[in-house]
Each structure stands twice: as structure tokens, then as C-alpha cells.
């Protein structure tokens, strides 16, 4: 019976993801007629930021029917193979101008042919009109989905799974840009779900996550020693999500295709000295809660 349940879940997931072929040209064939001209997505920072940059650039290309290029993705082979395999990493021919994002708040991007988009674009407003196409573009490879189902399918069959991403920040020269959430936030966020929920925890520092887990929460599974893209897709396959102030966790929740999902996010995203940018970062359909936060940790903490 357990094997039958897992097989049915796997078939459902495959249907939801609509797994695409491996030929990049075939993967893009349904994205509309391409006119002359191009847009380049400038790639910087880590995977969570890259996902925003890719999504905003793809949406811009689809909107204006021009080809999107991402030469900056070519340097990270694991991410290129497992997350961004459908992106065109060639360098387009011809001169181009650059449009730089003015601030962290949402700004409509004016049309310019042959342009590079430079910024973080951390708002779904840049690409919400193309949600399903972006989900298809970023869906996991069949091999990765098979791996997740073989190893974690027994968890994903549970009726009340909540994927939790807890980002651990440490001092890295960024000053007071980031803030750290811990036990108080998790306690309030987890209280939004039934007591018999199964919380699946992903973190870039499992020791920190364990230390900050509320004592009364016992139905918890910690995911450790997995590639970051496995964590990302595992989070997206849970019924609901809790995220902290992390673009990686944000994408784990956004890629969740459950139409009845509940997503809990922190009210304050960055240190208040940076201004109230959460307004555009957190989608309106997600629930924001206020909780205590503190400064980031010393680098040697929780090693």
C-alpha cells in the first residue's frame, strides 16, 4: 500500500511539473515567437538572488518577444545543470545598454531593445503574469525529482507538511543589512498550523536550526547534507511553507504549486535602516507576522 501511495504521488508531481525534454531549443519552443533583439540578465550573488534575476529577465523577454540570455550562469555548473538548464547561457552579438534597478522597491522596467537588466528584482511584480511559464522553466529534472521521491516520498505523502527554511546569517562585511530570526519567530509561525503538522526543516546551518526550534514542537524532520537545489525543490513540494528573510526560502515557497498553500513570512525583511522594502518583497497572498529578531552571528558561531 505504501508503494502504491508513493507511485501515485510521483505521478501527480510529474503531471504538475510537466517535465520537459533535454534539448534546450525544444524547451523554449512554446514560449512564443521571438523577434529580433535581446535582453541579458546580469547574474550576481547566490541562488536565491539568481532566481529573481532569471525570472525578471525571462518575463521581460516574453513580454517583448525577445530572446533572454544569461551568460553569467555558465560559471556555476551544478546550478546550471539542476536549476537553470533551460536558460540560454550564450553571449548575444551586438552592443547593448544597461538598465539598473533604482532601488529595492518595485520599478516597472521600460522597454529597451538590446538591454542588460542589472539588479536584484526581488518582487514577484516583475514576473507574476508569467507564473506558470516560470514554474515550468525552473522545474526539477526528472532525475532530481526521482531522487527526492525515493528518499523523502514517505514524508511528502503526509497530509499536513510544512516546509520550513531558516536562514542563518553571519558577519561577512555586509554591516547591518541583515537581521536574524530564531526561536520567537519559529514559535509564532508554527503556531499558524495544526498541532499534528509535519515540519520539514531546511537550513544553511542545521545546528542553528536545532538550537532555535521551539521545545513544544516535536513532529520535526531536519534535512541535512543535501545539495541546495534538492532543499529548494523539497521545500516546494510541501503543502505549506514558513520562510525567514531569505531569497532562497522565498523561492522554495513561490515554486510551491499548491493552490491552497499557506505561506508565513517575517514582517521585517532587512534591518530597518534600509527602509520598509518588505512591501514589495513578500507577495500579498502570504501572511506576514511580527517577531523578535537580533543581530547576525559571529562567523565561528554554530560551526
SULCOR-V836917 format. One record per helix or strand. SS is the DSSP state (alpha for helix, beta for strand). FROM is the first residue (numbers start at 0). TO is the last residue. If there is no record, write none. Layout:
BEGIN
SS_FROM_TO + SS_FROM_TO
END
This chain:
BEGIN
alpha_1_16 + alpha_23_26 + beta_37_40 + alpha_46_63 + beta_66_68 + alpha_70_74 + alpha_76_81 + beta_96_99 + beta_114_117 + alpha_123_125 + alpha_127_136 + alpha_141_155 + beta_160_165 + beta_169_169 + beta_179_180 + alpha_182_189 + beta_197_202 + alpha_205_210 + beta_219_221 + alpha_227_235 + beta_239_242 + alpha_246_253 + beta_262_265 + alpha_271_273 + alpha_277_280 + beta_286_288 + beta_292_293 + beta_296_296
END
